[in-house]
Amino acid sequence: MAKDLLAVVTGGSFGIGGAISKRLAQENISVINFDLQEASDPDIRSCHKAFFEVDVRNKGVIDNAVKQVVETFGKIDILCNNAGVSTMSRVQDLTEEEWDFNFEINSKGVFLVSQSVLNQTMLQSQSGVIVNTASMAGLKGVPLLAHYAASKWAVIGFTKSLAVELAPIGIRVNAVCPGFVRTSMQERELKWEASLRNMTPEDVYKEYLALTPMGRIEEPTDVANAVWMLVSEDSSFITGEALAVTGGANL
Ligand SMILES: NC(=O)c1ccc[n+]([C@@H]2O[C@H](COP(=O)([O-])OP(=O)(O)OC[C@H]3O[C@@H](n4cnc5c(N)ncnc54)[C@H](O)[C@@H]3O)[C@@H](O)[C@H]2O)c1
């Protein structure tokens, strides 16, 4: 890769975003973290050249943070739209608030940050790579997660459409689709799912394992390695893909 590359990672403080931050830093890329709060793990925090308190739902805050990054560091080469949330509910009980919460962060957030980075730097430099964190739930139907799945199918539709728009100027846009990843999101989901299905979290965890043909729970580094693959020049002719990183759980 060329020298002095700069990446913005959203939701870079914890979980998959923390692992993406570490992987990019390992490749000597300067990583800027856009998150609601700074990383508590010093190993992750030390990978961040700067932290901006950004809620990916807030266009004004995003535009200002991107402006400051471009003024300070010159340009943004890589954007990883990773910030995301989930809630669990059967559709019959799903509230409008839950639907909006998932869509505003998971889908609209990807649009707002992408648009800001494109308009303030990538379209001028006519270069860049975007990798969005979608989900296995963006490739198939998932009970208790219809709203979340819909928000991730939206990410994949946006990824493919933007990829076609930007291909003529050489900006690539791809998505990764993780499976059952060991993060705080998974810890919350294990408890919610257990309660909704009258099971124990341990039994739900065993189901996740059984649903993963490769026989282990996915680690954030599994996703981060795939993100790096899509960022790197080895993927220079790959755009508009939604790459499953699931150990076979989506098959
Ligand atoms: N854990 C899984 O099994 C799994 C599977 C598939 C996809 N994903 C996706 O991976 C991504 C990362 O999830 P994770 O498992 O690491 O979750 P996590 O909860 O551990 O981390 C999510 C990160 O996003 C940040 N964030 C949340 N809302 C935000 C907002 N409004 N603005 C800015 N930052 C915000 C959080 O502070 C946190 O740092 C999400 O998009 C998630 O949907 C996770």
The ligand as a Tripos MOL2 file, in Angstrom:
@<TRIPOS>MOLECULE
LIG
   44    48     1     0     0
SMALL
NO_CHARGES

@<TRIPOS>ATOM
      1 N1        -21.3600   -9.1130   16.9900 N.am      1 LIG1
      2 C1        -21.9200   -9.7260   15.9920 C.2       1 LIG1
      3 O1        -22.2340  -10.9170   16.0900 O.2       1 LIG1
      4 C2        -22.1800   -9.0210   14.6880 C.ar      1 LIG1
      5 C3        -22.6170   -9.7970   13.6060 C.ar      1 LIG1
      6 C4        -22.8630   -9.1820   12.3950 C.ar      1 LIG1
      7 C5        -22.6700   -7.8180   12.2440 C.ar      1 LIG1
      8 N2        -22.2620   -7.0810   13.3200 N.ar      1 LIG1
      9 C6        -22.0900   -5.6400   13.0910 C.3       1 LIG1
     10 O2        -20.7530   -5.2820   13.4070 O.3       1 LIG1
     11 C7        -20.7020   -3.9120   13.7950 C.3       1 LIG1
     12 C8        -19.9600   -3.8020   15.1110 C.3       1 LIG1
     13 O3        -20.6940   -4.5310   16.0910 O.3       1 LIG1
     14 P1        -20.0350   -5.1380   17.4150 P.3       1 LIG1
     15 O4        -20.5120   -6.5190   17.5330 O.co2     1 LIG1
     16 O5        -18.5770   -4.8420   17.4410 O.co2     1 LIG1
     17 O6        -20.8440   -4.2790   18.4850 O.3       1 LIG1
     18 P2        -20.3730   -3.4790   19.7950 P.3       1 LIG1
     19 O7        -21.6450   -3.0830   20.4520 O.co2     1 LIG1
     20 O8        -19.3740   -4.2540   20.5410 O.co2     1 LIG1
     21 O9        -19.6730   -2.1930   19.1580 O.3       1 LIG1
     22 C9        -20.4340   -1.2400   18.4370 C.3       1 LIG1
     23 C10       -19.6480    0.0530   18.3780 C.3       1 LIG1
     24 O10       -20.4590    1.0380   17.6840 O.3       1 LIG1
     25 C11       -20.5100    2.2140   18.4960 C.3       1 LIG1
     26 N3        -21.7850    2.9330   18.2390 N.ar      1 LIG1
     27 C12       -23.0390    2.5300   18.5550 C.ar      1 LIG1
     28 N4        -23.9280    3.4730   18.2100 N.ar      1 LIG1
     29 C13       -23.2190    4.4870   17.6530 C.ar      1 LIG1
     30 C14       -23.5770    5.7490   17.1030 C.ar      1 LIG1
     31 N5        -24.8650    6.1660   17.0630 N.pl3     1 LIG1
     32 N6        -22.6070    6.5530   16.6100 N.ar      1 LIG1
     33 C15       -21.2990    6.1450   16.6550 C.ar      1 LIG1
     34 N7        -20.8970    4.9700   17.1660 N.ar      1 LIG1
     35 C16       -21.8580    4.1500   17.6680 C.ar      1 LIG1
     36 C17       -20.4110    1.7100   19.9280 C.3       1 LIG1
     37 O11       -20.0440    2.7240   20.8410 O.3       1 LIG1
     38 C18       -19.3510    0.6060   19.7800 C.3       1 LIG1
     39 O12       -18.0490    1.1190   19.8040 O.3       1 LIG1
     40 C19       -22.1500   -3.4360   13.8550 C.3       1 LIG1
     41 O13       -22.4640   -2.7480   12.6560 O.3       1 LIG1
     42 C20       -22.9220   -4.7400   13.9480 C.3       1 LIG1
     43 O14       -24.2390   -4.5940   13.4660 O.3       1 LIG1
     44 C21       -22.0000   -7.6480   14.5220 C.ar      1 LIG1
@<TRIPOS>BOND
     1     1     2 1
     2     2     3 2
     3     2     4 1
     4     4     5 ar
     5     4    44 ar
     6     5     6 ar
     7     6     7 ar
     8     7     8 ar
     9     8     9 1
    10     8    44 ar
    11     9    10 1
    12     9    42 1
    13    10    11 1
    14    11    12 1
    15    11    40 1
    16    12    13 1
    17    13    14 1
    18    14    15 2
    19    14    16 1
    20    14    17 1
    21    17    18 1
    22    18    19 2
    23    18    20 1
    24    18    21 1
    25    21    22 1
    26    22    23 1
    27    23    24 1
    28    23    38 1
    29    24    25 1
    30    25    26 1
    31    25    36 1
    32    26    27 ar
    33    26    35 ar
    34    27    28 ar
    35    28    29 ar
    36    29    30 ar
    37    29    35 ar
    38    30    31 1
    39    30    32 ar
    40    32    33 ar
    41    33    34 ar
    42    34    35 ar
    43    36    37 1
    44    36    38 1
    45    38    39 1
    46    40    41 1
    47    40    42 1
    48    42    43 1
@<TRIPOS>SUBSTRUCTURE
     1 LIG1         1 GROUP 0 **** ****
